[in-house]
Amino acid sequence: MGFLDDAKETIKAGAEKVSDAVHEAADRVKDKTDEVKADAEVKKAEAEAESVRQRNEIEEELRD
């Protein structure tokens, strides 16, 4: 019975390690996705700000 109990414990420990690795990988993917989304939002905001600057410059030139 000792051999069977040891095998069960070994399998259980292995399954827990695999489970932990999968959860960790999922967390990394989620973190990277959040990072990419944030970068995209920053780029969009920068592009909008530049558009407003250019529009304001053109409007200012037209006033002169």
Secondary structure as GFF3:
##gff-version 3
##sequence-region A 1 64
A	DSSP	alpha_helix	2	63	.	.	.	ID=ss1
###
